[in-house]
Amino acid sequence: MRLIVESVPFSAGIIGAGVDVTWPTPTRPGDILHVESKITDIKISESKPSQGIVFTESRTLNQKGEVRQITRTKLLNFFKA
């Protein structure tokens, strides 16, 4: 979880609004894991432009590049003014 949180920095804080987690392949003893994350969409609130929903996808990979976990999140984000 720490790898995921650190891989997607946000400006003024987030609140989780939904998550979908899948494990396409099992993690094995000795795996060295790293996370690659990307923002897939941002929807700014029309009534509160300092807030919005941020959609992300994070992939946890081992040292061979094999995907061990995929996490898709929907986050309420607070933007700095």
Contact map, one row per residue, 1 for C-alpha under 8 A:
111110000000000000000000000000000000000000000000000000000000000000000000000000000
111111000000000000000000000000000000000000000000000000000000000000000000000000000
111111100000000000000000000000000110000000000000000000000000000000000000000000000
111111110000000000000000000000000010100000000000000000000100000000000000000000000
111111111000000000000000000000000000000000000000000000000000000000000000000000000
011111111000000000000000000000000000000000000000000000000000000000000000000000000
001111111000000000000000000000000011100000000000000000000000000000000000000000000
000111111100000000000000000000000000110000000000000000000000000000000000000000000
000011111110000000000000000000000000000000000000000000000000000000000000000000000
000000011111110000000000000000000000000000000000000000000000000000000000000010000
000000001111100000000000000000000000000000000000000000000000000000000000000001110
000000000111110000000000000000000000000000000000000000000000000000000000000011110
000000000111111000000000000000000000000000000000000000000000000000000000000011100
000000000101111100000000000000000000000000000000000000000000000000000000001111000
000000000000111110000000000000000000000000000000000000000000000000000000001110000
000000000000011111100000000000000000000000000000000000000000000000000000111100000
000000000000001111100000000000000000000000000000000000000000000000000000111100000
000000000000000111110000000000000000000000000000000000000000000000000000111000000
000000000000000111111000000000000000000000000000000000000000000000000011110000000
000000000000000001111100000000000000000000000000000000000000000000000011100000000
000000000000000000111110000000000000000000000000000000000000000000001111000000000
000000000000000000011111000000000000000000000000000000000000000000001110000000000
000000000000000000001111110000000000000000000000000000000000000000011100000000000
000000000000000000000111110000000000000000000000000000000000000000111100000000000
000000000000000000000011111000000000000000000000000000000000000001111000000000000
000000000000000000000011111100000000000000000000000000000000000000010000000000000
000000000000000000000000111110100000000000000000000000000000010000010000000000000
000000000000000000000000011111100000000000000000000000000000000000000000000000000
000000000000000000000000001111100000000000000000000000000000000000000000000000000
000000000000000000000000000111110000000000000000000000000000000000000000000000000
000000000000000000000000001111111000000000000000000000000000011000000000000000000
000000000000000000000000000001111100000000000000000000000000011000000000000000000
000000000000000000000000000000111110000000000000000000000001111000000000000000000
001000000000000000000000000000011111000000000000000000000001111000000000000000000
001100100000000000000000000000001111100000000000000000000111100000000000000000000
000000100000000000000000000000000111110000000000000000000111100000000000000000000
000100110000000000000000000000000011111000000000000000011110000000000000000000000
000000010000000000000000000000000001111100000000000000011100000000000000000000000
000000000000000000000000000000000000111111000000000001111000000000000000000000000
000000000000000000000000000000000000011111000000000001111000000000000000000000000
000000000000000000000000000000000000001111100000000001110000000000000000000000000
000000000000000000000000000000000000001111110000000111100000000000000000000000000
000000000000000000000000000000000000000011111000000111000000000000000000000000000
000000000000000000000000000000000000000001111101111110000000000000000000000000000
000000000000000000000000000000000000000000111111111110000000000000000000000000000
000000000000000000000000000000000000000000011111100000000000000000000000000000000
000000000000000000000000000000000000000000001111100000000000000000000000000000000
000000000000000000000000000000000000000000011111111100000000000000000000000000000
000000000000000000000000000000000000000000011111111100000000000000000000000000000
000000000000000000000000000000000000000000011001111100000000000000000000000001111
000000000000000000000000000000000000000000011001111110000000000000000000000111100
000000000000000000000000000000000000000001111001111111000000000000000000000111100
000000000000000000000000000000000000000001111000001111100000000000000000011110000
000000000000000000000000000000000000001111100000000111110000000000000000011110000
000000000000000000000000000000000000001111000000000011111000000000000001111000000
000000000000000000000000000000000000111110000000000001111100000000000001110000000
000000000000000000000000000000000000111100000000000000111110000000000111100000000
000100000000000000000000000000000011110000000000000000011111000000000111000000000
000000000000000000000000000000000011100000000000000000001111100000111110000000000
000000000000000000000000000000001111000000000000000000000111110000111100000000000
000000000000000000000000000000001111000000000000000000000011111111111000000000000
000000000000000000000000001000111100000000000000000000000001111111110000000000000
000000000000000000000000000000111100000000000000000000000000111111000000000000000
000000000000000000000000000000000000000000000000000000000000111111000000000000000
000000000000000000000000000000000000000000000000000000000000111111100000000000000
000000000000000000000000100000000000000000000000000000000000111111110000000000000
000000000000000000000001100000000000000000000000000000000011110011111100000000000
000000000000000000000011111000000000000000000000000000000011110001111100000000000
000000000000000000001111100000000000000000000000000000000011100000111110000000000
000000000000000000001111000000000000000000000000000000001111000000111111000000000
000000000000000000111100000000000000000000000000000000001110000000001111100000000
000000000000000000111000000000000000000000000000000000111100000000000111110000000
000000000000000111110000000000000000000000000000000000111000000000000011111000000
000000000000000111100000000000000000000000000000000011110000000000000001111100000
000000000000011111000000000000000000000000000000000011100000000000000000111110000
000000000000011110000000000000000000000000000000001111000000000000000000011111000
000000000101111000000000000000000000000000000000001111000000000000000000001111100
000000000011110000000000000000000000000000000000011100000000000000000000000111110
000000000011100000000000000000000000000000000000011100000000000000000000000011111
000000000011000000000000000000000000000000000000010000000000000000000000000001111
000000000000000000000000000000000000000000000000010000000000000000000000000000111
